[in-house]
């Protein structure tokens, strides 16, 4: 074998090793950036796995407190097994998010009534009695309570979604978008589009479609002035627009609830053709029910 051939083989091997190192380093750097980004979010209350939520409750500062002991006992007694191993075709699971909780709740209830779906809220009824305890604690522990509530709510959805469609008012986006928007001073300071902080948790049940109602601030018809400052809402909306891993359909409007419902039905008919049956429901018919409705299970 000539010296030229040996040199060519050496150069080829060297280039291959160099290319491997570049790919490995790029992957390692990206993985590190993703891990650091997600870890930073968890510090202010955005969680991307059930294990991450449990790390908060298992922290030496919290695990022996009255609130956490009651929560763990209730959760383990209410949700002793994983209901994911089911057979048959699941029904649609629709989530309604909004910049206003009253519109989210009312429209969610109307959508459930009009589609014959079970209406569920977050946190689920099983954990609601403990809410005041965690509201009083505030901070990271309070956000962990709401996050474990989402996994409990997902458990409840799985229990019924093979028999009935499900509509839920508020889910992961509600807590995550609020926490991210609150953490950053201005829109320009937000993590860029595509950042892993906007990614849906891999182990959390995914809805088939998320409606995001971008409610107006001014008073108009059923709408009332939002209590959040105007400097906050644009950040919240922008965070919602950057969410990925999940189909999110934004409804920008100043329409009344009845009009929003009709638009939702039209989108669902296109996105989930033949999977839902629609009935005519009006806001005036459900007022006093939707805002005070218990979950249907």
C-alpha positions in Angstrom: 0.0 0.0 0.0 1.5 3.3 -1.0 2.2 6.2 1.4 -0.3 8.3 -0.5 -3.1 5.7 0.1 -2.2 5.4 3.8 -2.3 9.2 4.2 -5.7 9.3 2.5 -7.1 6.7 4.9 -5.6 8.6 7.8 -7.2 11.8 6.7 -10.5 10.1 6.1 -10.5 8.6 9.6 -9.5 11.9 11.1 -12.3 13.7 9.3 -14.8 11.0 10.4 -13.7 11.4 14.0 -13.9 15.2 13.8 -17.4 15.0 12.3 -18.5 12.6 15.0 -17.1 14.9 17.7 -18.9 17.9 16.2 -22.2 16.1 16.0 -21.8 14.7 19.6 -20.8 18.1 21.0 -23.7 19.8 19.2 -26.1 17.3 20.6 -24.6 17.5 24.0 -24.7 21.3 24.0 -28.4 21.3 22.8 -29.3 18.7 25.4 -27.6 20.8 28.1 -29.4 23.9 26.9 -32.8 22.1 26.9 -32.2 20.7 30.3 -31.1 24.0 31.7 -34.1 25.8 30.1 -36.6 23.3 31.5 -34.9 23.2 34.9 -35.1 27.0 35.1 -38.8 26.9 34.3 -39.4 24.3 37.1 -37.8 26.7 39.5 -40.8 29.1 39.0 -43.4 26.4 38.7 -43.7 25.0 35.2 -43.4 21.2 35.3 -42.7 18.9 32.4 -43.2 15.5 34.0 -45.0 13.9 36.9 -41.6 13.0 38.5 -40.7 16.7 38.4 -43.8 17.6 40.3 -43.2 14.9 42.9 -39.6 16.2 43.5 -41.2 19.3 45.0 -43.4 17.3 47.4 -40.5 15.0 48.3 -38.2 18.0 49.1 -37.2 18.0 52.7 -38.7 21.5 53.1 -42.2 20.2 52.2 -42.7 16.5 52.5 -43.6 16.4 56.2 -45.9 19.4 56.1 -49.6 19.0 56.8 -50.6 20.1 53.3 -48.4 17.7 51.5 -49.2 14.8 53.7 -52.9 15.3 53.1 -52.4 15.8 49.4 -50.3 12.6 49.0 -52.8 10.6 51.0 -55.8 11.9 49.0 -54.0 11.4 45.7 -52.9 7.8 46.4 -56.4 6.8 47.7 -58.2 8.4 44.8 -55.8 7.4 42.0 -54.3 4.0 43.0 -53.7 2.7 39.5 -52.9 3.9 36.0 -56.1 3.8 33.8 -54.1 4.1 30.5 -54.4 0.4 29.6 -57.8 0.6 28.1 -59.2 -0.9 25.0 -61.5 0.5 22.4 -61.7 3.8 20.5 -61.3 6.9 22.7 -63.8 9.8 22.4 -62.6 13.4 21.7 -60.9 15.3 24.5 -61.3 19.1 24.0 -59.7 21.8 26.2 -60.8 25.4 26.5 -58.3 28.0 27.6 -58.8 31.7 27.8 -57.3 35.0 29.0 -60.3 35.1 31.3 -61.4 32.3 33.5 -65.1 33.2 33.5 -65.3 33.0 29.7 -63.3 29.8 29.7 -65.7 28.2 32.2 -68.9 29.4 30.6 -67.9 28.5 27.0 -66.5 25.2 28.2 -69.7 24.3 29.8 -71.7 25.4 26.7 -69.4 23.3 24.5 -69.9 20.3 26.7 -73.7 20.7 26.7 -73.8 21.1 22.9 -71.7 18.0 22.2 -73.0 15.7 24.9 -69.6 15.7 26.5 -68.6 15.3 30.1 -67.5 18.7 31.6 -64.4 18.6 33.8 -62.4 21.3 35.5 -58.9 21.6 36.9 -58.0 21.0 39.7 -60.5 18.0 39.8 -63.2 17.8 42.4 -61.2 15.2 44.4 -58.4 17.8 45.2 -60.5 21.0 45.5 -61.0 20.7 49.3 -57.2 21.1 49.7 -56.9 24.2 47.5 -57.1 26.7 50.3 -54.2 25.0 52.1 -51.9 25.5 49.1 -53.3 29.0 48.3 -52.1 30.0 51.7 -48.7 28.6 51.1 -48.3 30.2 47.7 -45.1 30.0 45.6 -43.6 26.8 44.2 -45.6 24.5 46.5 -48.9 26.1 45.3 -47.9 25.6 41.6 -46.9 22.0 42.3 -50.4 21.4 43.8 -52.0 22.7 40.6 -49.6 20.6 38.5 -50.4 17.3 40.3 -54.0 18.3 39.8 -53.5 18.2 36.1 -52.3 14.6 36.3 -55.2 13.8 38.5 -57.6 15.4 36.0 -56.0 13.4 33.2 -56.7 10.3 35.2 -60.4 11.3 35.5 -60.5 12.0 31.7 -59.1 8.5 31.0 -61.8 7.0 33.2 -64.6 8.3 31.0 -63.2 9.1 27.5 -63.9 5.6 26.1 -67.6 6.2 26.8 -68.1 10.0 26.4 -66.3 12.9 24.9 -64.7 15.2 27.4 -64.5 19.0 27.6 -62.1 20.5 30.2 -61.8 24.2 31.2 -58.2 24.9 31.8 -55.3 22.4 31.7 -51.5 22.5 31.4 -51.4 25.6 29.2 -53.2 27.6 31.8 -50.6 27.2 34.5 -47.6 27.1 32.2 -48.4 30.2 30.2 -49.2 32.2 33.3 -46.0 31.2 35.0 -43.8 31.9 32.0 -45.4 35.2 31.2 -45.1 36.3 34.8 -41.4 35.4 35.0 -40.3 37.6 32.1 -40.4 41.4 32.2 -41.3 42.0 28.5 -42.2 40.0 25.4 -38.7 40.5 24.0 -37.3 38.8 27.1 -39.4 35.6 26.5 -37.6 32.4 25.4 -37.6 32.3 21.6 -40.1 30.3 19.6 -39.2 26.6 19.6 -37.7 26.7 23.0 -38.4 23.6 25.0 -40.2 25.6 27.7 -43.2 25.8 25.3 -43.3 22.0 24.8 -46.1 19.8 26.0 -45.1 17.3 28.8 -44.4 13.9 27.3 -46.2 12.0 30.1 -49.4 14.1 30.3 -52.5 13.1 28.4 -52.9 15.2 25.3 -56.2 16.7 24.2 -57.3 16.4 20.6 -57.7 20.1 20.3 -57.1 23.2 22.5 -59.2 26.3 22.0 -57.6 29.5 23.2 -60.1 32.4 23.6 -58.2 35.7 23.4 -60.9 37.7 25.2 -61.1 41.5 24.8 -60.2 43.7 27.7 -63.0 46.3 27.2 -66.5 45.8 28.5 -68.8 44.6 25.7 -71.9 42.4 26.1 -70.9 39.5 28.4 -67.3 40.7 28.6 -66.0 42.6 31.6 -62.8 44.5 32.0 -60.0 42.0 32.8 -58.4 42.4 36.2 -54.9 41.7 34.8 -52.8 44.7 33.8 -52.6 45.3 30.1 -48.8 44.9 30.2 -49.3 41.3 31.2 -51.9 40.1 28.8 -49.8 40.5 25.6 -47.1 38.4 27.2 -49.6 35.7 28.1 -51.0 35.7 24.6 -47.6 35.5 23.0 -46.6 32.6 25.2 -49.8 30.7 24.2 -49.0 31.3 20.5 -45.5 29.8 21.0 -46.8 26.6 22.6 -46.2 23.4 20.6 -46.6 19.7 20.7 -50.3 20.2 20.7 -52.9 21.7 18.3 -53.9 25.1 19.7 -56.6 27.1 17.9 -56.8 30.8 18.9 -60.1 32.6 18.7 -59.5 36.3 18.4 -62.8 38.1 18.8 -65.2 40.4 20.6 -68.1 38.0 19.9 -70.6 36.9 22.5 -70.5 33.4 24.0 -73.1 32.1 21.6 -71.0 33.2 18.6 -67.9 31.7 20.0 -69.6 28.3 20.5 -70.8 28.3 16.9 -67.2 29.0 15.7 -65.9 26.2 17.9 -68.5 23.8 16.5 -67.4 24.7 13.0 -63.8 24.1 13.7 -64.5 20.8 15.5 -66.6 19.6 12.5 -63.6 20.2 10.3 -60.9 19.0 12.7 -62.8 16.0 14.0 -65.3 15.1 11.3 -68.1 12.8 12.3 -66.8 12.3 15.9 -69.1 14.8 17.6 -72.8 15.5 17.4 -73.8 19.1 17.9 -76.9 20.5 19.5 -78.1 24.1 19.8 -77.2 25.7 23.1 -77.5 29.3 24.2 -75.8 31.2 26.9 -79.0 32.5 28.4 -80.2 28.9 28.9 -77.2 27.7 30.9 -76.4 30.9 32.9 -76.5 29.9 36.5 -75.5 26.4 35.5 -72.2 26.8 33.6 -70.6 29.1 36.2 -71.6 26.9 39.1 -71.5 23.5 37.4 -69.9 20.6 39.1 -68.0 18.1 37.1 -70.0 15.4 35.3 -68.5 12.0 35.7 
